[in-house]
């Protein structure tokens, strides 16, 4: 088989034309499509990377925010626990103070009740003692005992100082018209004369003396000189003793 150069040249030309056609109408569009596809893929990858970066940033922000929330929660919980503890301490102290005040009030109330009970018992004892003493003195009272009390009264009158006499005259008043002497028993003439003499010497007044008798005095005298009263008798002494004991 002979080689035809014409045919060979034509084949070469056909091949070159085919290559040009392929390159012109097939290879470049494919390359362009591939380039566009690669560009699209690159853009998608870049967008995905941007989204990933944004997501990681959001994740980091979220984690930071969670950490901040946890710190705030722990701080709020600590503050709440502190407030609860302070409130508990205050309530405990208030309850303790209230119980202590109530205890003190109960102690004071109990002491008052005990004091009142003691005073009542003392009063009853004093009343019983006074009643017993009154009965006893009533049994032993006699003119001789009264005579001794009259001597005591005369002695006390003789011991008055000038200042006491002036005070007695002032208290008695200028409108004094008589002196009243009350005794448990009837006084003898000698006792009456001695009393009038001493009173006249003390008061430096010449006044009539009225004598009265009161058996409840038991023994002794009660001398009324205007507003001034001299009590030297068993009844008034018992009463003064009772009053003094009640005041004490």
C-alpha positions in Angstrom: 0.0 0.0 0.0 1.5 3.2 -1.1 1.6 6.3 1.2 -0.2 9.2 -0.3 1.1 12.4 0.9 -1.9 14.2 -0.2 -4.1 12.0 1.9 -1.6 12.3 4.7 -1.6 16.1 4.6 -5.4 16.1 4.4 -5.6 13.8 7.4 -3.3 16.2 9.3 -5.4 19.1 8.2 -8.6 17.3 9.3 -7.0 16.4 12.6 -5.9 20.0 13.2 -9.4 21.2 12.2 -10.9 18.7 14.6 -8.6 19.8 17.4 -9.4 23.4 16.7 -13.1 22.6 16.7 -12.8 20.6 19.9 -10.8 23.3 21.5 -13.1 26.0 20.2 -16.5 24.5 20.9 -15.8 21.8 23.6 -12.6 22.3 25.6 -13.0 26.0 26.5 -16.7 25.7 27.5 -15.7 22.7 29.6 -12.8 24.6 31.2 -15.0 27.6 31.7 -17.6 25.4 33.3 -15.0 23.7 35.5 -13.6 27.2 36.4 -17.0 28.4 37.3 -17.7 25.2 39.3 -14.4 25.6 41.1 -15.1 29.3 41.8 -18.6 28.3 43.1 -17.0 25.6 45.2 -14.4 28.0 46.5 -17.1 30.6 47.3 -19.2 27.9 49.0 -16.1 26.9 51.0 -15.4 30.5 51.9 -19.0 31.0 52.9 -18.9 27.8 54.9 -15.7 28.9 56.6 -17.2 32.3 57.4 -20.3 30.6 58.8 -18.0 28.2 60.7 -16.0 31.2 62.1 -19.2 33.0 63.0 -20.6 29.9 64.6 -17.4 29.4 66.6 -17.6 33.1 67.7 -21.2 32.6 68.6 -20.3 29.4 70.4 -17.5 31.2 72.3 -19.9 34.1 73.1 -22.5 31.6 74.2 -20.0 29.8 76.4 -18.7 33.1 77.8 -22.3 34.1 78.4 -23.0 30.8 80.1 -20.0 31.3 82.3 -21.1 34.8 83.2 -24.6 33.5 83.9 -23.1 30.8 86.1 -21.0 33.4 88.0 -24.0 35.7 88.3 -26.2 32.7 89.5 -23.6 31.7 92.0 -23.2 35.3 93.2 -27.0 35.7 93.4 -27.3 32.4 95.3 -24.5 33.5 97.7 -26.2 36.8 98.3 -29.5 35.1 98.8 -27.9 32.6 101.2 -26.3 35.5 103.0 -29.6 37.4 103.3 -31.4 34.3 104.4 -28.7 33.7 107.1 -28.8 37.3 108.2 -32.6 37.1 108.4 -32.4 33.9 110.3 -29.9 35.4 112.8 -32.1 38.5 113.2 -35.2 36.3 113.7 -33.3 34.1 116.1 -32.0 37.2 118.1 -35.5 38.7 118.0 -37.0 35.4 119.3 -34.3 35.2 121.9 -34.9 38.8 123.0 -38.7 38.2 123.1 -38.2 35.1 125.1 -35.8 36.9 127.4 -38.2 39.8 127.9 -41.0 37.3 128.5 -38.9 35.5 131.0 -38.0 38.7 132.8 -41.7 39.8 132.8 -42.6 36.4 134.2 -39.9 36.8 136.8 -41.1 40.3 137.7 -44.7 39.1 137.8 -43.7 36.1 139.9 -41.7 38.3 142.2 -44.6 40.7 142.5 -46.9 37.8 143.3 -44.5 36.5 145.8 -44.1 40.0 147.3 -47.9 40.5 147.4 -48.3 37.0 148.9 -45.6 37.8 151.5 -47.2 41.2 152.2 -50.6 39.5 152.6 -49.1 37.0 154.9 -47.2 39.7 156.8 -50.4 41.7 157.0 -52.4 38.8 158.2 -49.7 37.9 160.7 -49.5 41.5 161.9 -53.3 41.7 162.2 -53.3 38.5 164.1 -50.4 39.7 166.2 -52.2 43.0 166.8 -55.4 41.2 167.6 -53.5 38.9 170.0 -51.6 41.8 171.5 -54.9 43.8 171.8 -56.5 40.9 173.6 -53.5 40.3 175.8 -53.1 44.0 176.6 -56.8 44.2 177.3 -56.4 41.4 179.8 -53.4 43.0 181.5 -54.6 46.7 181.3 -55.3 48.2 184.6 -55.2 51.6 186.4 -51.7 50.9 187.6 -50.4 50.4 184.0 -52.2 53.6 182.9 -50.6 55.4 185.9 -47.2 54.4 184.6 -48.1 55.7 181.1 -49.3 59.0 182.6 -46.0 59.4 184.4 -44.3 58.7 181.0 -46.5 61.4 179.4 -45.6 63.9 182.1 -41.9 63.1 181.7 -42.1 63.6 177.9 -43.9 66.9 178.4 -41.2 68.1 180.8 -38.5 67.3 178.2 -40.0 69.5 175.4 -37.5 72.2 174.2 -38.5 75.9 173.9 -38.6 75.4 170.1 -41.0 72.5 170.4 -43.1 74.5 172.8 -43.3 77.4 170.3 -44.1 75.0 167.6 -46.8 73.4 169.7 -48.4 76.8 170.5 -48.3 77.7 166.7 -49.9 74.4 165.7 -52.5 74.6 168.5 -53.7 77.9 167.1 -55.0 81.1 168.7 -58.6 79.9 168.8 -57.8 77.3 171.4 -60.5 77.4 174.1 -60.0 74.1 176.0 -57.8 71.0 176.4 -59.4 67.5 176.1 -57.8 64.6 177.9 -59.1 61.1 177.2 -58.1 58.2 179.3 -59.0 54.5 179.5 -59.7 54.6 183.2 -61.0 57.3 185.4 -58.2 59.6 186.5 -57.6 60.5 190.1 -57.6 64.1 191.3 -53.8 64.0 191.8 -53.2 62.8 188.2 -55.5 65.5 186.9 -53.8 68.2 188.9 -50.3 67.1 187.7 -51.4 67.0 184.1 -53.0 70.5 184.3 -50.0 71.9 186.0 -47.6 70.5 183.3 -49.8 71.6 180.4 -50.2 75.1 181.9 -46.5 75.4 182.4 -45.7 74.3 178.8 -48.5 76.3 177.0 -48.3 79.2 179.4 -52.1 79.4 179.1 -54.9 79.2 181.7 -57.4 76.9 179.8 -60.1 74.6 181.1 -59.4 70.9 180.8 -62.2 68.5 179.8 -61.8 64.9 180.8 -63.3 62.0 178.8 -63.1 58.2 179.2 -62.6 55.7 176.3 -62.1 52.1 177.3 -60.9 51.2 173.8 -57.6 53.0 174.6 -56.9 50.0 176.8 -54.5 52.0 179.0 -53.0 55.5 178.8 -53.9 59.0 177.5 -54.9 60.9 174.4 -54.4 64.6 174.9 -56.1 67.0 172.3 -54.6 70.5 172.3 -56.3 72.1 169.3 -54.7 70.6 166.2 -52.0 68.9 168.2 -52.6 65.4 169.7 -50.4 63.6 172.1 -51.0 59.8 172.1 -49.6 57.8 174.9 -51.9 54.8 175.0 -51.8 51.1 174.1 -54.4 51.4 171.3 -52.6 54.2 169.4 -49.2 52.6 170.0 -50.5 49.3 168.4 -51.9 51.3 165.5 -48.7 53.2 165.0 -46.8 50.0 165.1 -49.0 48.4 162.5 -48.8 51.5 160.2 -45.0 51.6 160.6 -44.7 48.0 159.7 -46.9 48.4 156.7 -44.8 51.3 155.5 -41.6 49.3 156.0 
